[in-house]
Amino acid sequence: MREPLTAARTIVTIAVVAGIALGSLGAALMVGSVHVDARGVFDALFGDPARQTMSTEIVRALRLPRALCAFATGGLLAMAGALMQVVLRNPLADPYVLGISGGAAVGALLAILAGVAAAVAPAAFAGAAVSTLIVFALAGADAARHSTRLLLTGVVVAAGWGAAIALILTLAPSAQVKGMLYWLLGDLGGATRPLPALLALALVLVVATTIARSLNRLARGIDHAAALGVDVARVTLTTHALCAFAAAAAVMQAGSIGFVGLIVPHALRLALGNDQRVLLPVAALAGGALVVCADTLARTLFAPLQVPVGVITALIGVPTFLWLQRRAR
């Protein structure tokens, strides 16, 4: 009787997370300085495009792109965290803690400081990739077998990126500093093009799904995975490349947002177990829902002022993580 119960619990959990994700998107479209009811949202999304009302403009031009950007950002961060935790076999691993997000932020800030808007995306990815290479180079050739050493190295590298960010802010013109600070704390105020982030999320999900079975074996140990025929080097390299790409895409879209990649996989693992074939797609849904909810709170709690979304995720994340740790113990 244990296996059917486990399968039923998994299905129910997936359905609940999917429902929360849809509900968060719906709430993001309705809630704001101008309230739009469910009928207004439906008409704006599926009604006659020729009928232009204020509600239609608000939903289509402002709230829908921002909500989709928030969803893609959260999905990317949660998947990056889930992938990193399984390949390092450490629940504390995530792009923020390991310095990948910091490297991406430094790359993006340098492009902003140089005034080259078109270079922000490639600079963010380059920063994430450089950070990943630095962490593994400093941790040593056998770092994959010693996740604690790799994690500590990542924390130190993240601190170094923090110092680099402080230096950039010091050297930046005063007119740019406020915008840079706000962006560093997580800013979706200018999110109007969700398609690149959604495509990045889809790409990461597809590639991650193809290696999910190998990741399940790798989670039991490198020697165990190698004995079962897993190309450990290839899977590890692919996973870290995916994490760097996902972190860079998220930072490019919304700045540096912490705790999503740490909390979401940790909570889902308690509910669903460690099967990456289930965990990874559900993490994308749950991470997206978390950032959508956080962004909705960020723009409504102190309206007309908007709080950086990273502040909300931290306020949610700290007590949630402490509660999860207590429950797991």
C-alpha positions in Angstrom: 0.0 0.0 0.0 3.0 2.3 0.5 3.7 2.9 -3.2 0.2 3.9 -4.3 0.0 6.3 -1.3 3.3 7.9 -2.3 2.2 8.3 -5.9 -1.1 9.8 -4.8 0.6 12.2 -2.5 3.0 13.2 -5.3 0.1 13.9 -7.7 -1.8 15.9 -5.1 1.3 18.0 -4.3 1.9 18.7 -8.0 -1.7 19.7 -8.5 -1.6 22.0 -5.5 1.6 23.7 -6.6 0.2 24.1 -10.2 -3.0 25.6 -8.7 -0.9 28.0 -6.5 1.1 29.1 -9.6 -2.0 29.8 -11.6 -3.6 31.6 -8.6 -0.5 33.8 -8.1 -0.6 34.8 -11.7 -4.3 35.6 -11.5 -3.8 37.6 -8.4 -1.0 39.6 -9.9 -3.2 40.6 -12.8 -6.0 41.7 -10.5 -4.3 43.4 -7.6 -2.7 46.8 -7.8 -3.4 50.5 -7.5 -6.3 50.0 -9.9 -8.3 46.8 -9.0 -9.4 44.7 -11.9 -11.9 42.0 -11.2 -11.7 38.4 -12.6 -14.2 39.3 -15.4 -12.0 42.3 -16.4 -8.9 40.1 -16.5 -10.7 37.5 -18.6 -11.9 40.1 -21.1 -8.5 41.7 -21.2 -6.8 38.4 -22.0 -9.4 36.7 -24.2 -11.8 39.4 -25.3 -12.0 41.4 -28.5 -8.6 43.1 -29.0 -10.4 46.0 -30.7 -12.1 46.9 -27.4 -9.5 49.0 -25.6 -10.4 49.9 -22.0 -8.2 51.1 -19.1 -8.4 47.7 -17.6 -7.3 46.1 -20.8 -4.3 48.4 -21.1 -3.3 47.8 -17.4 -3.5 44.0 -17.7 -1.9 43.6 -21.1 0.7 46.3 -21.1 1.8 46.4 -17.5 0.7 43.5 -15.2 0.9 40.5 -17.6 4.5 41.1 -18.8 5.7 41.8 -15.3 3.9 38.7 -13.8 5.4 36.5 -16.6 8.9 38.0 -16.0 8.5 37.3 -12.3 7.4 33.7 -12.9 10.3 33.0 -15.2 12.8 34.6 -12.8 11.5 32.5 -9.9 11.4 29.3 -12.0 15.0 29.8 -13.1 16.3 30.5 -9.6 14.5 27.5 -8.1 15.7 25.2 -10.8 19.3 26.4 -10.4 19.1 25.8 -6.7 17.6 22.3 -7.1 20.2 21.3 -9.7 23.1 22.7 -7.6 21.8 21.0 -4.4 21.6 17.6 -6.1 24.9 17.7 -7.9 26.7 18.9 -4.7 24.6 16.8 -2.4 24.2 19.7 -0.1 20.9 21.4 0.8 22.6 24.8 1.4 23.8 25.1 -2.2 22.2 27.7 -4.4 23.4 30.3 -6.9 23.2 33.2 -4.4 25.3 31.4 -1.7 27.9 30.0 -4.2 28.5 33.4 -5.8 27.1 32.7 -9.2 24.4 35.3 -8.8 27.1 37.7 -7.5 29.2 37.1 -10.6 26.3 37.7 -12.9 25.4 40.9 -11.0 29.0 42.2 -11.4 29.0 41.5 -15.1 25.6 43.2 -15.6 26.6 46.2 -13.5 29.8 46.7 -15.5 27.7 46.7 -18.7 25.3 49.2 -17.2 28.2 51.4 -16.0 29.7 51.3 -19.5 26.3 52.4 -20.9 26.0 49.4 -23.2 22.5 48.1 -22.7 22.8 45.4 -25.3 25.8 43.8 -23.4 23.9 43.4 -20.1 22.7 39.8 -20.9 26.0 38.4 -22.2 28.0 40.2 -19.5 25.7 38.6 -16.8 26.2 35.2 -18.3 30.0 35.8 -18.5 30.1 36.9 -14.9 28.2 33.7 -13.8 30.4 31.5 -15.8 33.6 33.1 -14.5 32.3 32.8 -10.9 31.6 29.1 -11.5 35.1 28.5 -12.9 36.7 30.5 -10.0 34.8 28.5 -7.4 35.9 25.1 -8.9 39.4 26.2 -9.5 39.9 27.4 -5.9 38.1 24.3 -4.4 40.5 22.0 -6.2 40.4 19.3 -8.8 38.4 16.9 -6.6 35.9 19.5 -5.5 32.9 17.6 -6.7 33.6 14.9 -4.1 33.9 17.5 -1.3 30.7 19.6 -1.4 31.4 21.3 2.0 34.8 22.6 0.7 33.1 23.7 -2.5 30.3 25.5 -0.6 32.8 27.3 1.7 34.8 28.4 -1.3 31.6 29.7 -3.0 30.7 31.7 0.1 34.2 33.4 0.0 33.9 34.1 -3.7 30.4 35.5 -3.1 31.9 37.9 -0.5 34.5 38.9 -3.1 31.8 39.7 -5.6 30.0 41.7 -2.9 33.2 43.8 -2.5 33.4 44.3 -6.3 29.8 45.4 -6.4 30.5 48.0 -3.6 33.5 49.2 -5.7 31.3 49.6 -8.8 28.7 51.5 -6.9 31.4 53.8 -5.5 32.8 54.6 -8.9 29.4 54.9 -10.6 28.0 58.4 -11.3 25.6 59.4 -8.6 22.7 59.6 -11.0 23.1 55.8 -11.7 23.7 54.6 -8.1 20.1 54.6 -6.9 18.9 52.6 -9.9 21.8 50.1 -9.5 21.0 49.6 -5.8 17.3 49.1 -6.5 18.1 46.6 -9.2 20.6 44.7 -7.0 17.8 44.1 -4.5 15.5 42.8 -7.1 13.6 45.0 -9.5 10.8 44.0 -11.8 9.5 47.5 -12.3 10.9 47.7 -15.8 10.1 44.1 -16.9 8.3 44.4 -20.2 9.8 41.6 -22.3 9.1 38.2 -20.6 9.8 36.1 -23.7 13.6 35.8 -23.3 13.3 34.7 -19.7 10.5 32.3 -20.5 12.5 30.7 -23.3 15.5 30.4 -21.0 13.3 28.7 -18.4 12.0 26.3 -21.0 15.5 25.5 -22.2 16.8 24.8 -18.7 13.8 22.6 -17.9 14.1 20.6 -21.1 17.9 20.0 -20.7 17.5 19.3 -17.0 14.8 16.7 -17.7 17.0 14.8 -20.1 19.6 14.3 -17.3 17.2 13.9 -14.4 17.7 10.1 -14.2 21.5 10.5 -14.1 21.1 13.2 -11.4 19.1 10.7 -9.3 22.0 8.3 -9.4 24.5 11.1 -8.8 22.6 12.1 -5.7 23.6 8.8 -4.1 27.3 9.5 -4.7 29.8 9.8 -7.5 31.2 6.3 -7.2 27.7 4.9 -7.1 26.7 6.8 -10.2 29.8 5.9 -12.1 29.2 2.2 -11.3 25.8 2.5 -12.8 27.2 3.9 -16.1 26.7 7.6 -15.5 29.2 9.9 -17.2 29.8 11.9 -14.0 32.1 14.5 -15.6 29.6 15.2 -18.4 26.6 15.4 -16.1 28.4 17.6 -13.6 29.6 20.0 -16.3 26.1 20.1 -17.9 24.5 20.8 -14.5 26.9 23.6 -13.6 26.5 25.2 -17.1 22.7 25.1 -16.6 23.0 26.7 -13.2 25.2 29.5 -14.6 22.9 30.1 -17.5 19.8 30.1 -15.3 21.3 32.4 -12.7 22.5 34.8 -15.4 19.1 34.9 -17.1 17.4 35.5 -13.7 19.8 38.3 -12.7 19.5 39.9 -16.2 15.8 40.0 -15.8 15.3 41.1 -12.2 18.6 41.7 -10.5 19.9 39.7 -7.6 17.1 37.9 -5.7 18.1 35.6 -2.8 16.5 32.6 -1.0 14.4 31.4 -3.9 16.9 28.8 -5.0 17.5 27.7 -1.4 14.0 27.5 0.0 11.9 26.2 -2.8 13.9 23.0 -3.6 14.4 22.3 0.2 10.6 22.6 0.9 9.7 20.5 -2.1 12.2 17.8 -1.3 10.5 17.4 2.1 7.1 16.9 0.4 8.1 15.0 -2.8 11.3 13.3 -2.1 14.4 13.6 -4.2 13.3 12.2 -7.6 14.6 14.9 -10.0 12.1 13.9 -12.7 9.4 15.3 -10.4 11.3 17.8 -8.4 12.7 19.9 -11.2 9.5 20.8 -13.0 7.6 21.3 -9.7 10.4 23.6 -8.5 10.0 25.7 -11.7 6.3 26.1 -10.8 6.8 26.8 -7.1 9.7 29.2 -7.7 7.7 31.1 -10.2 4.7 31.3 -7.9 6.9 32.5 -5.0 8.4 35.4 -7.0 5.1 36.4 -8.5 3.5 36.6 -5.0 6.6 38.5 -3.7 6.4 40.9 -6.6 2.7 41.5 -6.1 3.3 42.3 -2.4 6.3 44.5 -3.3 4.2 46.8 -5.5 1.0 46.8 -3.3 2.1 46.8 0.3 3.3 50.4 0.4 1.7 51.7 -2.8 2.4 54.0 -4.6 6.0 53.1 -3.4 7.4 49.9 -4.7 9.7 47.7 -2.5 12.4 45.7 -4.2 11.2 42.2 -4.7 14.4 40.8 -3.2 13.5 42.4 0.2 10.1 40.5 0.2 11.7 37.1 -0.7 14.2 37.6 2.1 11.5 38.5 4.6 9.6 35.4 3.5 12.6 33.2 3.1 14.4 33.6 6.5 11.5 32.4 8.7 10.4 29.8 6.2 13.9 28.3 6.1 14.2 28.3 9.9 10.8 26.6 10.2 11.7 24.0 7.5 15.0 23.3 9.3 13.2 22.8 12.6 10.6 20.5 11.0 13.2 18.5 9.3 15.1 18.0 12.5 
